[in-house]
Each structure stands twice: as C-alpha cells, then as structure tokens.
Amino acid sequence: MDLPAVQRSSEWSPGLIATAGIVAVSTLGFLLFDSRGTTAPPGLHVDEDALDLGTVWARSDFQWTVPVENRSSRTIVVSHVEASCACTNVKPSSFTLRPTSRQQLALRLNLFPPTGVTPGYITNFGVSLDFRDENGRRIAQKTLHGRVRYPLVGSPVITYYGPDQLVEHTPGLEKRCELRRDYELTDVILGEHDFPGTARLEKAGVGSTVWLSVRPFDGLRPGRFEYDIPLVGILEDGTHLPDFPVRINGWVGADVKLVPSRLSLPLARIGETVRMTVQVHSQSGEPLRVKEAAALTDAVAVTLLDEEAAGGPLYEVSKTINAGGAVDDNVRFIFEKHDGTGGSITAAVRSYGLATGETSR
C-alpha cells in the first residue's frame, strides 16, 4: 500500500504540540461533520483535497497545512479556530481575511489514541475545525479526515503501581508488554531513549508478536516517573517509520516505613490510657532525621523515645480512650535523609474502647 507523505508541512515551536490522542471514529464513534454541508454564512472556503489526509503512519507530531480562502465580498474576522479534540493545535488561531485573500493554517496533530491502546492496524479518524467570530458564533466548520495506520497494535504501556510499586534502593522488577506488528514490517528496533534502566526487545517471526521488557535501575528517586521508549518499525525497502512510543510510568516509594506498619493500640476501657512503640525505619540503613512527628487529632499523643535507635528513631503513640468501639486517628512523620531528600508517612492508629461489662471484641 502506498502511503502519502506529509505534504505542505510547516515548522513551528514543538512546545505547541498537543499531547492528547486523535479521535478514532471506529472505536470512539466520533461524529464526523461534512465540511461540504456547512450551512454557515458563505465566505470561507477550503479545498476538499486539503482536508483529506489519505492514509498516514501514526506519529505524535504530524504536520499538515490547510489553506483557507475568503470567497466573499466582505472582510472576515476569525477570532478563534477551535479543534474538536486536544490532539490538534492550529496556528494561527485567529486572523483576518480580506476578500479573495488566503490564510495558511499550520496544524500539528498527535495521531496516537489518548489511552495509548492502538485499536487496529488502520483506523478512520476525523477532527472538526470551528471558525468563530469575536462573539463566539460559528462562521464555518470544516472537517479534517483520513486514516491512520499503526505499525504496532496493542497496549503500549508498562505501569509500576499498586503491588508492583518500586522502593528506592531496591532493584526494579522486570515487566513487559506485548504488541503485534503490521505485516509490512520486516523488523522492529529500539529507538534512542533516556529510560533509567534496561530495555530489551524480543521478536517472533515477520508479521507476528514483539515483546518489550524493561527493568528500572536501582536508585530511582522517590516520586512519580514517566518515560517513553520508542520502537521503530522498518519496511522492506529499509524505510524507518516514525517512533512508536511505549510509555513506562509508575511510582517510586521511599525506603522509609513505619514498624509495625499497622498501628493497633491494645484494648482498653473508657478512661484508660494505652500505648505502643513505633519506629521510623530506614530499610536501606541510611541515617535519617524526623523533622516532625505529630498526631493529626487531639486524642492521640506522639512522644520521642530514642532519636539514635538502631534502624531509625523510636516513638511512643498513646491515647486515652474516650469512647466505646473502634476509632481511627492519624499520625504523621516528616523525615529528611542525609542526601537532602525526604518525605512523609501518614498512618492510621486504630483503638478500641471496651463498653461496660465487655471483656473482648
């Protein structure tokens, strides 16, 4: 299949690239507006061939130019050009056209779906462009349409969340995603990336499955992370297709935790005071300093017992029982490590007050 090259492209700031995905008709049921059926006041004209992209390979930075002509006898002021999805950026977004004059609109589109999941090898898509005046009224509406072709199909996302959360100073778990490649691809290779870890590609036969396996390096800083690893499809004639990004994201937890992790005070009667010891523990053994330890409710007290204890500072959590039944209070510890990084831990403290005559839960 011959795929048309991007024509009439123009260069402008990459900072204007939209980050959401293209609206896919076949999967999202997006209603296409027929530009030839526009009933707005006559004047703005766009040739049909400028609105038809044909079939193009998916890319995150697709550039296209749409010439708009004023065929009326009056001056038309366009205060805003509004695209139907955030995947499209239009430059300029406002302009004035005298009779018979033209304006070139430079469009930049992200042709990947917003979910990252590629719905099929070839998918119809459409984006409507609303031309509005200074009062927000629609002057005209035109629809950019075509078909996008994906070199790989599947869910190109690897996520480290939930039970697979990474812990700082703990070697990362290896995870992988599976993708199916277009039959015209003779090979798929890894592109250049800055992912702080290892990435390797396994491939079955031509037109079959590829697997991307990743393992983050030890020592990722705590907090959220997000990286793209590009896969590059190669056609039989040696053509390298645009990057197909696989998103690696997740959360690195700090190597600091409370011991015990569940804070449950002993059973007690109303009016009695109960206590337990808790340690702010560094799993890596690196020294840390607790900058603040406090209860988030007045019913609980937090007292420092030993700041220099092996493994981390020791604290006493105490409460005078003032009600029967189970009650949850919260405590928070804000810590700082020797390298200047830090964080906080908030934990629930469960207490249980025994009613008169009650001996156990």
MOQUI-V898075 format. One record per helix or strand. SS is the DSSP state (~ for helix, > for strand). FROM is the first residue (numbers start at 1). TO is the last residue. If there is no record, write none. Layout:
ss=SS from=FROM to=TO
ss=SS from=FROM to=TO
//
This chain:
ss=~ from=14 to=16
ss=> from=24 to=24
ss=~ from=25 to=28
ss=~ from=35 to=37
ss=> from=44 to=45
ss=~ from=48 to=51
ss=> from=52 to=57
ss=> from=62 to=70
ss=> from=76 to=78
ss=> from=80 to=83
ss=> from=88 to=91
ss=> from=95 to=97
ss=> from=102 to=109
ss=> from=117 to=118
ss=> from=122 to=132
ss=> from=138 to=149
ss=> from=152 to=155
ss=> from=157 to=160
ss=~ from=162 to=164
ss=> from=166 to=167
ss=> from=174 to=181
ss=> from=185 to=190
ss=> from=197 to=203
ss=> from=209 to=216
ss=> from=223 to=235
ss=> from=240 to=240
ss=> from=244 to=253
ss=> from=256 to=259
ss=> from=263 to=264
ss=> from=268 to=269
ss=> from=273 to=282
ss=> from=288 to=295
ss=> from=300 to=306
ss=> from=314 to=320
ss=> from=325 to=337
ss=> from=342 to=354
//
